[in-house]
Amino acid sequence: MRYSLSLQYVKREGHANIPQRHLENGTNIGSWVNTQRGLYAQGTLSHDRIDRLEQIPNWTWYPKQ
């Protein structure tokens, strides 16, 4: 669900730099995205999850602050 909400956000906003406290339809996807990026940085994110996240248009592991 958070993945599809992230896609919804990116489609509307045109970027994947989702603020950490952003709610999409009442769900905090910003925190979820931040967690995914943290797990990636630690090297503990599965290859399947990496592949799926990288399918999000304009996805970046290290967004501009």
PQR file of N, CA, C, O and H, with PARSE charges and radii, in Angstrom:
ATOM      1  N   MET A   1       0.811  -1.189   0.000 -0.4000 1.5000
ATOM      2  CA  MET A   1       0.000   0.000   0.000 -0.0000 2.0000
ATOM      3  C   MET A   1       0.862   1.264   0.000  0.5500 1.7000
ATOM      4  O   MET A   1       0.589   2.197  -0.756 -0.5500 1.4000
ATOM      5  N   ARG A   2       1.894   1.303   0.836 -0.4000 1.5000
ATOM      6  CA  ARG A   2       2.745   2.494   0.871 -0.0000 2.0000
ATOM      7  C   ARG A   2       3.492   2.681  -0.449  0.5500 1.7000
ATOM      8  O   ARG A   2       3.756   3.806  -0.874 -0.5500 1.4000
ATOM      9  H   ARG A   2       2.116   0.545   1.450  0.4000 1.0000
ATOM     10  N   TYR A   3       3.822   1.580  -1.078 -0.4000 1.5000
ATOM     11  CA  TYR A   3       4.477   1.674  -2.391 -0.0000 2.0000
ATOM     12  C   TYR A   3       3.552   2.359  -3.386  0.5500 1.7000
ATOM     13  O   TYR A   3       3.971   3.287  -4.078 -0.5500 1.4000
ATOM     14  H   TYR A   3       3.609   0.667  -0.733  0.4000 1.0000
ATOM     15  N   SER A   4       2.315   1.923  -3.467 -0.4000 1.5000
ATOM     16  CA  SER A   4       1.372   2.517  -4.426 -0.0000 2.0000
ATOM     17  C   SER A   4       1.063   3.968  -4.066  0.5500 1.7000
ATOM     18  O   SER A   4       0.866   4.795  -4.956 -0.5500 1.4000
ATOM     19  H   SER A   4       1.974   1.170  -2.905  0.4000 1.0000
ATOM     20  N   LEU A   5       1.019   4.284  -2.780 -0.4000 1.5000
ATOM     21  CA  LEU A   5       0.813   5.678  -2.376 -0.0000 2.0000
ATOM     22  C   LEU A   5       2.022   6.533  -2.750  0.5500 1.7000
ATOM     23  O   LEU A   5       1.877   7.707  -3.092 -0.5500 1.4000
ATOM     24  H   LEU A   5       1.179   3.612  -2.056  0.4000 1.0000
ATOM     25  N   SER A   6       3.208   5.943  -2.684 -0.4000 1.5000
ATOM     26  CA  SER A   6       4.412   6.666  -3.112 -0.0000 2.0000
ATOM     27  C   SER A   6       4.357   6.945  -4.608  0.5500 1.7000
ATOM     28  O   SER A   6       4.724   8.033  -5.054 -0.5500 1.4000
ATOM     29  H   SER A   6       3.326   4.990  -2.406  0.4000 1.0000
ATOM     30  N   LEU A   7       3.904   5.976  -5.374 -0.4000 1.5000
ATOM     31  CA  LEU A   7       3.736   6.188  -6.819 -0.0000 2.0000
ATOM     32  C   LEU A   7       2.735   7.307  -7.089  0.5500 1.7000
ATOM     33  O   LEU A   7       2.942   8.141  -7.972 -0.5500 1.4000
ATOM     34  H   LEU A   7       3.606   5.093  -5.012  0.4000 1.0000
ATOM     35  N   GLN A   8       1.666   7.316  -6.330 -0.4000 1.5000
ATOM     36  CA  GLN A   8       0.645   8.360  -6.472 -0.0000 2.0000
ATOM     37  C   GLN A   8       1.250   9.740  -6.219  0.5500 1.7000
ATOM     38  O   GLN A   8       1.000  10.682  -6.970 -0.5500 1.4000
ATOM     39  H   GLN A   8       1.498   6.639  -5.613  0.4000 1.0000
ATOM     40  N   TYR A   9       2.039   9.849  -5.168 -0.4000 1.5000
ATOM     41  CA  TYR A   9       2.704  11.113  -4.828 -0.0000 2.0000
ATOM     42  C   TYR A   9       3.629  11.561  -5.963  0.5500 1.7000
ATOM     43  O   TYR A   9       3.579  12.712  -6.396 -0.5500 1.4000
ATOM     44  H   TYR A   9       2.242   9.083  -4.558  0.4000 1.0000
ATOM     45  N   VAL A  10       4.471  10.644  -6.436 -0.4000 1.5000
ATOM     46  CA  VAL A  10       5.442  10.968  -7.484 -0.0000 2.0000
ATOM     47  C   VAL A  10       4.733  11.386  -8.770  0.5500 1.7000
ATOM     48  O   VAL A  10       5.165  12.321  -9.446 -0.5500 1.4000
ATOM     49  H   VAL A  10       4.511   9.709  -6.083  0.4000 1.0000
ATOM     50  N   LYS A  11       3.671  10.709  -9.098 -0.4000 1.5000
ATOM     51  CA  LYS A  11       2.914  11.049 -10.305 -0.0000 2.0000
ATOM     52  C   LYS A  11       2.363  12.470 -10.211  0.5500 1.7000
ATOM     53  O   LYS A  11       2.392  13.220 -11.186 -0.5500 1.4000
ATOM     54  H   LYS A  11       3.320   9.950  -8.549  0.4000 1.0000
ATOM     55  N   ARG A  12       1.864  12.829  -9.041 -0.4000 1.5000
ATOM     56  CA  ARG A  12       1.285  14.152  -8.846 -0.0000 2.0000
ATOM     57  C   ARG A  12       2.343  15.247  -8.726  0.5500 1.7000
ATOM     58  O   ARG A  12       2.201  16.317  -9.319 -0.5500 1.4000
ATOM     59  H   ARG A  12       1.840  12.219  -8.249  0.4000 1.0000
ATOM     60  N   GLU A  13       3.417  14.979  -7.949 -0.4000 1.5000
ATOM     61  CA  GLU A  13       4.410  16.007  -7.642 -0.0000 2.0000
ATOM     62  C   GLU A  13       5.576  16.059  -8.627  0.5500 1.7000
ATOM     63  O   GLU A  13       6.247  17.084  -8.738 -0.5500 1.4000
ATOM     64  H   GLU A  13       3.533  14.111  -7.467  0.4000 1.0000
ATOM     65  N   GLY A  14       5.820  14.955  -9.343 -0.4000 1.5000
ATOM     66  CA  GLY A  14       6.889  14.934 -10.335 -0.0000 2.0000
ATOM     67  C   GLY A  14       8.272  14.634  -9.776  0.5500 1.7000
ATOM     68  O   GLY A  14       9.269  14.765 -10.486 -0.5500 1.4000
ATOM     69  H   GLY A  14       5.275  14.122  -9.253  0.4000 1.0000
ATOM     70  N   HIS A  15       8.342  14.234  -8.512 -0.4000 1.5000
ATOM     71  CA  HIS A  15       9.622  13.876  -7.902 -0.0000 2.0000
ATOM     72  C   HIS A  15       9.384  12.878  -6.780  0.5500 1.7000
ATOM     73  O   HIS A  15       8.262  12.714  -6.301 -0.5500 1.4000
ATOM     74  H   HIS A  15       7.532  14.128  -7.935  0.4000 1.0000
ATOM     75  N   ALA A  16      10.460  12.215  -6.369 -0.4000 1.5000
ATOM     76  CA  ALA A  16      10.357  11.203  -5.311 -0.0000 2.0000
ATOM     77  C   ALA A  16      11.038  11.651  -4.024  0.5500 1.7000
ATOM     78  O   ALA A  16      11.393  10.824  -3.184 -0.5500 1.4000
ATOM     79  H   ALA A  16      11.372  12.348  -6.757  0.4000 1.0000
ATOM     80  N   ASN A  17      11.219  12.947  -3.870 -0.4000 1.5000
ATOM     81  CA  ASN A  17      11.809  13.490  -2.649 -0.0000 2.0000
ATOM     82  C   ASN A  17      10.671  13.781  -1.670  0.5500 1.7000
ATOM     83  O   ASN A  17      10.313  14.935  -1.433 -0.5500 1.4000
ATOM     84  H   ASN A  17      10.931  13.619  -4.552  0.4000 1.0000
ATOM     85  N   ILE A  18      10.118  12.719  -1.116 -0.4000 1.5000
ATOM     86  CA  ILE A  18       8.930  12.803  -0.268 -0.0000 2.0000
ATOM     87  C   ILE A  18       9.339  13.241   1.132  0.5500 1.7000
ATOM     88  O   ILE A  18      10.174  12.591   1.761 -0.5500 1.4000
ATOM     89  H   ILE A  18      10.409  11.782  -1.309  0.4000 1.0000
ATOM     90  N   PRO A  19       8.763  14.337   1.632 -0.5600 1.5000
ATOM     91  CA  PRO A  19       9.104  14.789   2.988  0.2800 2.0000
ATOM     92  C   PRO A  19       8.820  13.703   4.022  0.5500 1.7000
ATOM     93  O   PRO A  19       7.853  12.952   3.892 -0.5500 1.4000
ATOM     94  N   GLN A  20       9.661  13.623   5.044 -0.4000 1.5000
ATOM     95  CA  GLN A  20       9.582  12.536   6.018 -0.0000 2.0000
ATOM     96  C   GLN A  20       8.232  12.462   6.723  0.5500 1.7000
ATOM     97  O   GLN A  20       7.808  11.367   7.094 -0.5500 1.4000
ATOM     98  H   GLN A  20      10.447  14.233   5.150  0.4000 1.0000
ATOM     99  N   ARG A  21       7.561  13.553   6.916 -0.4000 1.5000
ATOM    100  CA  ARG A  21       6.282  13.548   7.637 -0.0000 2.0000
ATOM    101  C   ARG A  21       5.082  13.633   6.708  0.5500 1.7000
ATOM    102  O   ARG A  21       3.973  13.926   7.155 -0.5500 1.4000
ATOM    103  H   ARG A  21       7.906  14.442   6.614  0.4000 1.0000
ATOM    104  N   HIS A  22       5.291  13.382   5.426 -0.4000 1.5000
ATOM    105  CA  HIS A  22       4.188  13.515   4.470 -0.0000 2.0000
ATOM    106  C   HIS A  22       3.168  12.387   4.617  0.5500 1.7000
ATOM    107  O   HIS A  22       3.516  11.207   4.664 -0.5500 1.4000
ATOM    108  H   HIS A  22       6.192  13.144   5.063  0.4000 1.0000
ATOM    109  N   LEU A  23       1.902  12.789   4.689 -0.4000 1.5000
ATOM    110  CA  LEU A  23       0.794  11.832   4.711 -0.0000 2.0000
ATOM    111  C   LEU A  23       0.134  11.819   3.340  0.5500 1.7000
ATOM    112  O   LEU A  23      -0.162  12.870   2.772 -0.5500 1.4000
ATOM    113  H   LEU A  23       1.620  13.747   4.651  0.4000 1.0000
ATOM    114  N   GLU A  24      -0.087  10.652   2.828 -0.4000 1.5000
ATOM    115  CA  GLU A  24      -0.804  10.459   1.563 -0.0000 2.0000
ATOM    116  C   GLU A  24      -2.022   9.617   1.895  0.5500 1.7000
ATOM    117  O   GLU A  24      -1.901   8.461   2.299 -0.5500 1.4000
ATOM    118  H   GLU A  24       0.154   9.798   3.290  0.4000 1.0000
ATOM    119  N   ASN A  25      -3.187  10.202   1.721 -0.4000 1.5000
ATOM    120  CA  ASN A  25      -4.442   9.518   2.083 -0.0000 2.0000
ATOM    121  C   ASN A  25      -4.412   9.005   3.523  0.5500 1.7000
ATOM    122  O   ASN A  25      -4.903   7.915   3.814 -0.5500 1.4000
ATOM    123  H   ASN A  25      -3.285  11.142   1.392  0.4000 1.0000
ATOM    124  N   GLY A  26      -3.831   9.802   4.414 -0.4000 1.5000
ATOM    125  CA  GLY A  26      -3.791   9.451   5.830 -0.0000 2.0000
ATOM    126  C   GLY A  26      -2.682   8.501   6.236  0.5500 1.7000
ATOM    127  O   GLY A  26      -2.581   8.147   7.410 -0.5500 1.4000
ATOM    128  H   GLY A  26      -3.432  10.688   4.177  0.4000 1.0000
ATOM    129  N   THR A  27      -1.845   8.078   5.297 -0.4000 1.5000
ATOM    130  CA  THR A  27      -0.750   7.143   5.582 -0.0000 2.0000
ATOM    131  C   THR A  27       0.586   7.875   5.474  0.5500 1.7000
ATOM    132  O   THR A  27       0.837   8.578   4.495 -0.5500 1.4000
ATOM    133  H   THR A  27      -1.927   8.366   4.342  0.4000 1.0000
ATOM    134  N   ASN A  28       1.437   7.708   6.479 -0.4000 1.5000
ATOM    135  CA  ASN A  28       2.739   8.377   6.470 -0.0000 2.0000
ATOM    136  C   ASN A  28       3.687   7.634   5.534  0.5500 1.7000
ATOM    137  O   ASN A  28       4.363   6.686   5.934 -0.5500 1.4000
ATOM    138  H   ASN A  28       1.233   7.137   7.275  0.4000 1.0000
ATOM    139  N   ILE A  29       3.722   8.076   4.293 -0.4000 1.5000
ATOM    140  CA  ILE A  29       4.637   7.447   3.336 -0.0000 2.0000
ATOM    141  C   ILE A  29       6.033   8.042   3.425  0.5500 1.7000
ATOM    142  O   ILE A  29       7.008   7.394   3.042 -0.5500 1.4000
ATOM    143  H   ILE A  29       3.172   8.845   3.968  0.4000 1.0000
ATOM    144  N   GLY A  30       6.140   9.268   3.926 -0.4000 1.5000
ATOM    145  CA  GLY A  30       7.449   9.895   4.056 -0.0000 2.0000
ATOM    146  C   GLY A  30       8.357   9.117   4.985  0.5500 1.7000
ATOM    147  O   GLY A  30       9.531   8.908   4.683 -0.5500 1.4000
ATOM    148  H   GLY A  30       5.348   9.794   4.236  0.4000 1.0000
ATOM    149  N   SER A  31       7.818   8.688   6.113 -0.4000 1.5000
ATOM    150  CA  SER A  31       8.588   7.895   7.059 -0.0000 2.0000
ATOM    151  C   SER A  31       8.967   6.548   6.450  0.5500 1.7000
ATOM    152  O   SER A  31      10.089   6.073   6.629 -0.5500 1.4000
ATOM    153  H   SER A  31       6.863   8.858   6.359  0.4000 1.0000
ATOM    154  N   TRP A  32       8.035   5.941   5.738 -0.4000 1.5000
ATOM    155  CA  TRP A  32       8.289   4.650   5.101 -0.0000 2.0000
ATOM    156  C   TRP A  32       9.411   4.769   4.069  0.5500 1.7000
ATOM    157  O   TRP A  32      10.313   3.932   4.031 -0.5500 1.4000
ATOM    158  H   TRP A  32       7.124   6.327   5.593  0.4000 1.0000
ATOM    159  N   VAL A  33       9.354   5.810   3.231 -0.4000 1.5000
ATOM    160  CA  VAL A  33      10.397   6.020   2.216 -0.0000 2.0000
ATOM    161  C   VAL A  33      11.740   6.241   2.895  0.5500 1.7000
ATOM    162  O   VAL A  33      12.757   5.702   2.460 -0.5500 1.4000
ATOM    163  H   VAL A  33       8.621   6.490   3.262  0.4000 1.0000
ATOM    164  N   ASN A  34      11.743   7.034   3.961 -0.4000 1.5000
ATOM    165  CA  ASN A  34      12.980   7.284   4.695 -0.0000 2.0000
ATOM    166  C   ASN A  34      13.562   5.982   5.254  0.5500 1.7000
ATOM    167  O   ASN A  34      14.775   5.776   5.217 -0.5500 1.4000
ATOM    168  H   ASN A  34      10.916   7.472   4.315  0.4000 1.0000
ATOM    169  N   THR A  35      12.705   5.115   5.764 -0.4000 1.5000
ATOM    170  CA  THR A  35      13.148   3.820   6.284 -0.0000 2.0000
ATOM    171  C   THR A  35      13.756   2.964   5.176  0.5500 1.7000
ATOM    172  O   THR A  35      14.785   2.321   5.386 -0.5500 1.4000
ATOM    173  H   THR A  35      11.720   5.282   5.794  0.4000 1.0000
ATOM    174  N   GLN A  36      13.129   2.949   3.997 -0.4000 1.5000
ATOM    175  CA  GLN A  36      13.654   2.165   2.878 -0.0000 2.0000
ATOM    176  C   GLN A  36      15.042   2.652   2.490  0.5500 1.7000
ATOM    177  O   GLN A  36      15.942   1.852   2.237 -0.5500 1.4000
ATOM    178  H   GLN A  36      12.294   3.470   3.827  0.4000 1.0000
ATOM    179  N   ARG A  37      15.209   3.964   2.446 -0.4000 1.5000
ATOM    180  CA  ARG A  37      16.518   4.532   2.095 -0.0000 2.0000
ATOM    181  C   ARG A  37      17.558   4.196   3.158  0.5500 1.7000
ATOM    182  O   ARG A  37      18.714   3.928   2.833 -0.5500 1.4000
ATOM    183  H   ARG A  37      14.478   4.614   2.652  0.4000 1.0000
ATOM    184  N   GLY A  38      17.155   4.209   4.420 -0.4000 1.5000
ATOM    185  CA  GLY A  38      18.070   3.852   5.503 -0.0000 2.0000
ATOM    186  C   GLY A  38      18.504   2.400   5.432  0.5500 1.7000
ATOM    187  O   GLY A  38      19.680   2.090   5.621 -0.5500 1.4000
ATOM    188  H   GLY A  38      16.216   4.427   4.685  0.4000 1.0000
ATOM    189  N   LEU A  39      17.557   1.509   5.161 -0.4000 1.5000
ATOM    190  CA  LEU A  39      17.885   0.089   5.026 -0.0000 2.0000
ATOM    191  C   LEU A  39      18.817  -0.140   3.833  0.5500 1.7000
ATOM    192  O   LEU A  39      19.718  -0.977   3.895 -0.5500 1.4000
ATOM    193  H   LEU A  39      16.601   1.761   5.008  0.4000 1.0000
ATOM    194  N   TYR A  40      18.598   0.600   2.761 -0.4000 1.5000
ATOM    195  CA  TYR A  40      19.470   0.498   1.585 -0.0000 2.0000
ATOM    196  C   TYR A  40      20.896   0.926   1.958  0.5500 1.7000
ATOM    197  O   TYR A  40      21.867   0.257   1.608 -0.5500 1.4000
ATOM    198  H   TYR A  40      17.867   1.280   2.711  0.4000 1.0000
ATOM    199  N   ALA A  41      21.002   2.047   2.669 -0.4000 1.5000
ATOM    200  CA  ALA A  41      22.318   2.561   3.066 -0.0000 2.0000
ATOM    201  C   ALA A  41      23.045   1.568   3.975  0.5500 1.7000
ATOM    202  O   ALA A  41      24.272   1.478   3.943 -0.5500 1.4000
ATOM    203  H   ALA A  41      20.213   2.591   2.954  0.4000 1.0000
ATOM    204  N   GLN A  42      22.289   0.827   4.781 -0.4000 1.5000
ATOM    205  CA  GLN A  42      22.877  -0.178   5.670 -0.0000 2.0000
ATOM    206  C   GLN A  42      23.189  -1.485   4.945  0.5500 1.7000
ATOM    207  O   GLN A  42      23.884  -2.349   5.481 -0.5500 1.4000
ATOM    208  H   GLN A  42      21.292   0.900   4.806  0.4000 1.0000
ATOM    209  N   GLY A  43      22.675  -1.624   3.732 -0.4000 1.5000
ATOM    210  CA  GLY A  43      22.897  -2.843   2.969 -0.0000 2.0000
ATOM    211  C   GLY A  43      21.986  -3.987   3.379  0.5500 1.7000
ATOM    212  O   GLY A  43      22.298  -5.149   3.122 -0.5500 1.4000
ATOM    213  H   GLY A  43      22.111  -0.922   3.296  0.4000 1.0000
ATOM    214  N   THR A  44      20.859  -3.670   4.018 -0.4000 1.5000
ATOM    215  CA  THR A  44      19.968  -4.722   4.502 -0.0000 2.0000
ATOM    216  C   THR A  44      18.637  -4.791   3.747  0.5500 1.7000
ATOM    217  O   THR A  44      17.749  -5.551   4.136 -0.5500 1.4000
ATOM    218  H   THR A  44      20.606  -2.726   4.228  0.4000 1.0000
ATOM    219  N   LEU A  45      18.491  -4.023   2.695 -0.4000 1.5000
ATOM    220  CA  LEU A  45      17.259  -4.039   1.907 -0.0000 2.0000
ATOM    221  C   LEU A  45      17.358  -5.146   0.856  0.5500 1.7000
ATOM    222  O   LEU A  45      18.388  -5.292   0.199 -0.5500 1.4000
ATOM    223  H   LEU A  45      19.212  -3.406   2.380  0.4000 1.0000
ATOM    224  N   SER A  46      16.295  -5.915   0.702 -0.4000 1.5000
ATOM    225  CA  SER A  46      16.322  -7.031  -0.248 -0.0000 2.0000
ATOM    226  C   SER A  46      16.481  -6.530  -1.685  0.5500 1.7000
ATOM    227  O   SER A  46      16.106  -5.405  -2.013 -0.5500 1.4000
ATOM    228  H   SER A  46      15.458  -5.796   1.235  0.4000 1.0000
ATOM    229  N   HIS A  47      17.041  -7.385  -2.524 -0.4000 1.5000
ATOM    230  CA  HIS A  47      17.213  -7.036  -3.939 -0.0000 2.0000
ATOM    231  C   HIS A  47      15.867  -6.811  -4.614  0.5500 1.7000
ATOM    232  O   HIS A  47      15.740  -5.940  -5.474 -0.5500 1.4000
ATOM    233  H   HIS A  47      17.346  -8.299  -2.257  0.4000 1.0000
ATOM    234  N   ASP A  48      14.872  -7.586  -4.233 -0.4000 1.5000
ATOM    235  CA  ASP A  48      13.531  -7.398  -4.806 -0.0000 2.0000
ATOM    236  C   ASP A  48      12.984  -6.023  -4.467  0.5500 1.7000
ATOM    237  O   ASP A  48      12.419  -5.346  -5.325 -0.5500 1.4000
ATOM    238  H   ASP A  48      14.975  -8.294  -3.534  0.4000 1.0000
ATOM    239  N   ARG A  49      13.150  -5.609  -3.212 -0.4000 1.5000
ATOM    240  CA  ARG A  49      12.649  -4.293  -2.799 -0.0000 2.0000
ATOM    241  C   ARG A  49      13.425  -3.192  -3.504  0.5500 1.7000
ATOM    242  O   ARG A  49      12.838  -2.196  -3.926 -0.5500 1.4000
ATOM    243  H   ARG A  49      13.609  -6.159  -2.514  0.4000 1.0000
ATOM    244  N   ILE A  50      14.736  -3.358  -3.636 -0.4000 1.5000
ATOM    245  CA  ILE A  50      15.554  -2.374  -4.350 -0.0000 2.0000
ATOM    246  C   ILE A  50      15.051  -2.225  -5.778  0.5500 1.7000
ATOM    247  O   ILE A  50      14.832  -1.111  -6.253 -0.5500 1.4000
ATOM    248  H   ILE A  50      15.213  -4.167  -3.292  0.4000 1.0000
ATOM    249  N   ASP A  51      14.869  -3.348  -6.458 -0.4000 1.5000
ATOM    250  CA  ASP A  51      14.398  -3.319  -7.847 -0.0000 2.0000
ATOM    251  C   ASP A  51      13.047  -2.628  -7.953  0.5500 1.7000
ATOM    252  O   ASP A  51      12.818  -1.834  -8.866 -0.5500 1.4000
ATOM    253  H   ASP A  51      15.046  -4.253  -6.071  0.4000 1.0000
ATOM    254  N   ARG A  52      12.163  -2.929  -7.026 -0.4000 1.5000
ATOM    255  CA  ARG A  52      10.818  -2.347  -7.088 -0.0000 2.0000
ATOM    256  C   ARG A  52      10.859  -0.838  -6.840  0.5500 1.7000
ATOM    257  O   ARG A  52      10.201  -0.080  -7.553 -0.5500 1.4000
ATOM    258  H   ARG A  52      12.349  -3.574  -6.285  0.4000 1.0000
ATOM    259  N   LEU A  53      11.613  -0.399  -5.850 -0.4000 1.5000
ATOM    260  CA  LEU A  53      11.708   1.032  -5.569 -0.0000 2.0000
ATOM    261  C   LEU A  53      12.351   1.786  -6.738  0.5500 1.7000
ATOM    262  O   LEU A  53      11.958   2.908  -7.055 -0.5500 1.4000
ATOM    263  H   LEU A  53      12.147  -1.014  -5.271  0.4000 1.0000
ATOM    264  N   GLU A  54      13.324   1.167  -7.361 -0.4000 1.5000
ATOM    265  CA  GLU A  54      13.992   1.822  -8.486 -0.0000 2.0000
ATOM    266  C   GLU A  54      13.090   1.929  -9.716  0.5500 1.7000
ATOM    267  O   GLU A  54      13.442   2.606 -10.682 -0.5500 1.4000
ATOM    268  H   GLU A  54      13.643   0.255  -7.104  0.4000 1.0000
ATOM    269  N   GLN A  55      11.946   1.276  -9.688 -0.4000 1.5000
ATOM    270  CA  GLN A  55      10.968   1.421 -10.763 -0.0000 2.0000
ATOM    271  C   GLN A  55      10.108   2.677 -10.591  0.5500 1.7000
ATOM    272  O   GLN A  55       9.403   3.073 -11.519 -0.5500 1.4000
ATOM    273  H   GLN A  55      11.661   0.726  -8.903  0.4000 1.0000
ATOM    274  N   ILE A  56      10.159   3.298  -9.423 -0.4000 1.5000
ATOM    275  CA  ILE A  56       9.419   4.538  -9.201 -0.0000 2.0000
ATOM    276  C   ILE A  56      10.102   5.641 -10.009  0.5500 1.7000
ATOM    277  O   ILE A  56      11.308   5.848  -9.870 -0.5500 1.4000
ATOM    278  H   ILE A  56      10.731   2.976  -8.669  0.4000 1.0000
ATOM    279  N   PRO A  57       9.347   6.349 -10.851 -0.5600 1.5000
ATOM    280  CA  PRO A  57       9.948   7.430 -11.646  0.2800 2.0000
ATOM    281  C   PRO A  57      10.661   8.447 -10.750  0.5500 1.7000
ATOM    282  O   PRO A  57      10.137   8.844  -9.709 -0.5500 1.4000
ATOM    283  N   ASN A  58      11.838   8.856 -11.161 -0.4000 1.5000
ATOM    284  CA  ASN A  58      12.645   9.865 -10.461 -0.0000 2.0000
ATOM    285  C   ASN A  58      13.119   9.412  -9.077  0.5500 1.7000
ATOM    286  O   ASN A  58      13.502  10.248  -8.258 -0.5500 1.4000
ATOM    287  H   ASN A  58      12.263   8.533 -12.007  0.4000 1.0000
ATOM    288  N   TRP A  59      13.098   8.110  -8.806 -0.4000 1.5000
ATOM    289  CA  TRP A  59      13.555   7.609  -7.519 -0.0000 2.0000
ATOM    290  C   TRP A  59      15.040   7.873  -7.360  0.5500 1.7000
ATOM    291  O   TRP A  59      15.801   7.749  -8.320 -0.5500 1.4000
ATOM    292  H   TRP A  59      12.787   7.432  -9.471  0.4000 1.0000
ATOM    293  N   THR A  60      15.451   8.229  -6.177 -0.4000 1.5000
ATOM    294  CA  THR A  60      16.865   8.373  -5.842 -0.0000 2.0000
ATOM    295  C   THR A  60      17.083   7.846  -4.427  0.5500 1.7000
ATOM    296  O   THR A  60      16.232   8.011  -3.553 -0.5500 1.4000
ATOM    297  H   THR A  60      14.833   8.329  -5.397  0.4000 1.0000
ATOM    298  N   TRP A  61      18.206   7.223  -4.219 -0.4000 1.5000
ATOM    299  CA  TRP A  61      18.512   6.713  -2.872 -0.0000 2.0000
ATOM    300  C   TRP A  61      18.998   7.830  -1.962  0.5500 1.7000
ATOM    301  O   TRP A  61      18.882   7.734  -0.740 -0.5500 1.4000
ATOM    302  H   TRP A  61      18.897   7.089  -4.929  0.4000 1.0000
ATOM    303  N   TYR A  62      19.532   8.871  -2.542 -0.4000 1.5000
ATOM    304  CA  TYR A  62      20.082   9.976  -1.757 -0.0000 2.0000
ATOM    305  C   TYR A  62      19.474  11.287  -2.248  0.5500 1.7000
ATOM    306  O   TYR A  62      20.090  11.997  -3.042 -0.5500 1.4000
ATOM    307  H   TYR A  62      19.626   8.949  -3.535  0.4000 1.0000
ATOM    308  N   PRO A  63      18.269  11.610  -1.779 -0.5600 1.5000
ATOM    309  CA  PRO A  63      17.595  12.819  -2.253  0.2800 2.0000
ATOM    310  C   PRO A  63      18.284  14.087  -1.737  0.5500 1.7000
ATOM    311  O   PRO A  63      18.997  14.068  -0.733 -0.5500 1.4000
ATOM    312  N   LYS A  64      18.055  15.153  -2.437 -0.4000 1.5000
ATOM    313  CA  LYS A  64      18.571  16.448  -2.004 -0.0000 2.0000
ATOM    314  C   LYS A  64      17.863  16.866  -0.723  0.5500 1.7000
ATOM    315  O   LYS A  64      16.654  16.685  -0.581 -0.5500 1.4000
ATOM    316  H   LYS A  64      17.477  15.169  -3.252  0.4000 1.0000
ATOM    317  N   GLN A  65      18.603  17.407   0.175 -0.4000 1.5000
ATOM    318  CA  GLN A  65      18.019  17.854   1.445 -0.0000 2.0000
ATOM    319  C   GLN A  65      17.548  19.284   1.369  0.5500 1.7000
ATOM    320  O   GLN A  65      17.031  19.817   2.351 -0.5500 1.4000
ATOM    321  H   GLN A  65      19.586  17.554   0.060  0.4000 1.0000
TER
END
